[in-house]
Amino acid sequence: MLQEKAKHLYNSLLLPGIMVAVLWLIHSLQWLTGIRLSSWGVLPRDADGIWGILFSPLLHSDWGHLLSNTPPLFVLSAIIFYFYRKVAIPAYLMIYGMTGLAVWLFGRGYTYHIGASGVIYGLVAFVFWSGMFRRNIRSIALALIVAFYYGSMMMGILPGQEGISWESHLYGALIGIFVAYWFKEKIEEDERPNEYSWQKESELPEAPFLDPDTFEKTKSEREKEKLWRRF
């Protein structure tokens, strides 16, 4: 049992670790070679910019941008892969792809949108609203933890912030809510309430208050019984 939990923890940290490593590798290559890959970001409603749906979360404008996104991306991804294993991969892919698609359809069309922050907002919304939709102790506890640590991020969905793709934040959060609702019935085994032994016992058949033979016996039969008792 302990070995299985350790293996599950390892697997839950492996994929987020690979994701973060890829981000750092790409940015390091940009920094070392001087090549700018921002043109591979999302450029809304532009045929060439549609590739950004796939590549924009992998690109960052500078080291500060990458550093600010790394911890929440790793932690939130690990939470989803550890606690929501049944839906982790499809939920992650939906948040990743649908956020980029929404930015391509409805974002500002005069600039490239890059960075993993849209995915991060989607993950925050997914964990928080999963607690609201599932309403079990574990998911609610996770929702409260995420709200405590990342609740202030919701200011990032407000428009008019220079140099920030608030559209990615907004659409990521909305997609996260949608995905949480979509998978709300996919309950994990350890999310189910404990069933106590008294709940498993079958109910005893109801016994009649009076012996049914009392009414079925004829008067003559009862008289015979009285005679036998006398002897």
C-alpha positions in Angstrom: 0.0 0.0 0.0 2.8 2.4 1.0 4.7 1.5 -2.2 1.7 2.2 -4.3 1.3 5.6 -2.8 4.9 6.4 -3.3 4.7 5.4 -6.9 1.6 7.5 -7.4 3.3 10.5 -5.8 6.3 10.0 -8.1 4.1 9.8 -11.2 2.2 12.9 -10.1 5.4 14.9 -9.9 7.0 13.5 -13.0 4.7 15.1 -15.7 4.7 18.5 -14.1 8.5 18.3 -13.7 8.9 17.5 -17.4 6.6 20.3 -18.3 8.6 22.8 -16.3 11.9 21.4 -17.6 10.6 22.0 -21.2 9.8 25.6 -20.4 13.2 26.2 -19.0 15.0 24.5 -21.8 13.1 26.5 -24.5 13.8 29.8 -22.7 17.4 28.9 -22.1 17.9 28.2 -25.8 16.3 31.6 -26.6 18.7 33.3 -24.2 21.8 31.5 -25.4 21.1 31.8 -29.1 19.3 35.2 -29.1 16.5 33.8 -31.2 13.1 35.2 -30.3 10.2 32.7 -30.5 7.4 35.0 -29.5 6.0 34.9 -33.1 5.0 31.3 -32.3 2.5 32.7 -29.7 -1.2 33.2 -30.3 -2.0 35.9 -32.8 -5.8 36.2 -32.6 -7.8 35.5 -35.8 -4.6 35.1 -37.8 -4.0 31.9 -39.7 -0.3 31.9 -38.8 -1.0 32.7 -35.2 -3.2 29.6 -34.7 -0.1 27.6 -34.0 0.2 29.5 -30.8 -2.6 27.4 -29.4 -0.1 24.6 -29.1 3.1 26.6 -28.5 2.3 29.8 -26.6 2.2 28.2 -23.1 5.8 27.1 -23.7 7.1 30.6 -24.4 8.0 33.4 -22.0 9.1 37.0 -22.6 11.9 37.0 -20.0 13.3 35.2 -17.0 11.0 37.1 -14.6 8.0 35.9 -16.6 9.2 32.3 -16.5 10.1 32.4 -12.8 6.7 33.8 -11.8 4.9 31.0 -13.7 7.1 28.1 -12.7 6.0 27.4 -9.1 2.2 27.7 -9.6 2.4 25.6 -12.8 4.3 22.8 -11.1 2.3 22.8 -7.8 -1.2 23.0 -9.4 -0.3 20.4 -12.0 0.9 18.1 -9.3 -2.3 18.6 -7.3 -4.4 17.6 -10.3 -2.3 14.6 -11.2 -2.2 13.4 -7.6 -5.8 14.1 -6.4 -7.8 13.9 -9.6 -6.0 11.0 -11.4 -9.1 9.8 -13.3 -9.5 13.1 -15.1 -6.0 14.7 -14.8 -4.8 14.2 -18.4 -8.1 15.0 -20.3 -8.7 18.0 -17.9 -5.2 19.3 -18.4 -5.4 18.9 -22.2 -8.8 20.6 -22.3 -7.6 23.6 -20.3 -4.4 23.8 -22.3 -6.0 23.7 -25.7 -9.3 25.4 -25.1 -7.7 28.4 -23.4 -5.4 29.0 -26.4 -8.4 28.6 -28.8 -10.5 31.1 -26.9 -7.6 33.6 -26.9 -7.2 33.1 -30.7 -10.9 33.6 -31.3 -11.5 36.6 -28.9 -8.2 38.1 -27.8 -6.7 41.4 -28.9 -5.5 40.9 -32.5 -2.6 43.3 -32.6 -0.2 41.4 -30.3 1.2 38.0 -29.7 0.0 36.2 -26.5 2.6 34.0 -24.8 3.2 32.3 -21.5 1.7 29.6 -19.3 -0.4 31.9 -17.2 -3.6 31.1 -19.0 -3.1 27.4 -18.2 -2.3 28.3 -14.6 -5.5 30.3 -14.2 -7.4 27.3 -15.7 -5.8 25.0 -13.1 -6.7 27.3 -10.2 -10.3 27.5 -11.4 -10.5 23.8 -12.0 -9.3 22.9 -8.4 -11.4 25.5 -6.8 -14.7 24.8 -8.6 -14.2 21.0 -8.4 -14.6 21.6 -4.7 -17.8 23.6 -5.3 -19.3 21.0 -7.7 -18.2 17.8 -6.0 -18.8 18.9 -2.4 -16.8 16.3 -0.6 -14.4 17.0 2.2 -11.2 16.5 0.2 -12.1 18.5 -2.8 -13.5 21.4 -0.6 -10.2 21.4 1.4 -8.2 21.6 -1.8 -10.4 24.4 -3.0 -9.8 26.4 0.2 -6.0 25.8 0.0 -5.9 27.0 -3.6 -8.1 30.0 -2.8 -5.8 31.0 0.1 -2.6 30.8 -1.9 -3.7 31.8 -5.4 -6.9 33.8 -4.8 -5.1 37.1 -5.4 -4.3 36.0 -8.9 -7.9 36.7 -9.9 -7.1 40.4 -10.2 -5.2 39.4 -13.3 -8.4 38.8 -15.3 -9.1 42.5 -15.3 -8.5 44.3 -18.6 -6.2 47.2 -19.3 -3.1 45.8 -17.7 -0.1 46.8 -19.9 2.1 43.9 -21.0 -0.2 41.3 -19.6 -2.5 39.0 -21.6 -5.5 39.4 -19.3 -7.5 37.5 -22.0 -5.5 34.4 -21.3 -6.2 34.7 -17.6 -9.9 35.3 -18.1 -10.5 32.6 -20.6 -8.3 30.2 -18.8 -10.3 30.7 -15.6 -13.6 30.3 -17.5 -12.3 27.1 -19.2 -11.2 25.8 -15.8 -14.7 26.3 -14.4 -16.2 24.5 -17.4 -13.8 21.6 -17.2 -14.5 21.2 -13.4 -18.2 21.0 -14.2 -17.7 18.6 -17.1 -15.9 16.1 -14.9 -17.8 16.7 -11.6 -19.3 13.1 -11.7 -15.9 11.5 -12.1 -15.4 10.8 -8.4 -12.1 9.3 -7.2 -12.3 6.2 -5.0 -10.9 8.1 -2.0 -13.4 10.8 -2.5 -16.3 8.5 -1.7 -17.7 8.7 1.9 -16.8 5.8 4.2 -19.5 3.2 4.5 -19.7 2.0 8.0 -20.4 -1.6 9.0 -23.9 -0.8 10.3 -24.8 0.6 6.9 -23.7 -2.7 5.2 -25.9 -5.0 7.4 -29.1 -6.1 5.9 -32.2 -5.2 7.8 -33.9 -7.9 9.8 -37.3 -8.9 8.5 -40.1 -7.3 10.4 -41.7 -9.7 12.9 -45.4 -9.5 13.4 -46.6 -8.1 16.7 -48.9 -11.1 17.3 -48.4 -14.7 16.2 -50.3 -15.2 12.9 -51.4 -18.6 14.1 -53.6 -16.9 16.7 -55.9 -15.8 13.9 -55.6 -18.9 11.7 -56.6 -21.5 14.3 -60.2 -22.4 14.6 -62.1 -22.2 17.9 -62.2 -26.0 18.1 -58.4 -26.2 17.7 -57.9 -23.8 20.5 -60.3 -25.8 22.8 -58.3 -28.9 22.1 -55.1 -27.1 23.1 -56.6 -26.1 26.4 -57.6 -29.7 27.1 -54.1 -31.0 26.4 -52.6 -28.4 28.7 -54.9 -29.6 31.6 -53.4 -33.1 31.3 
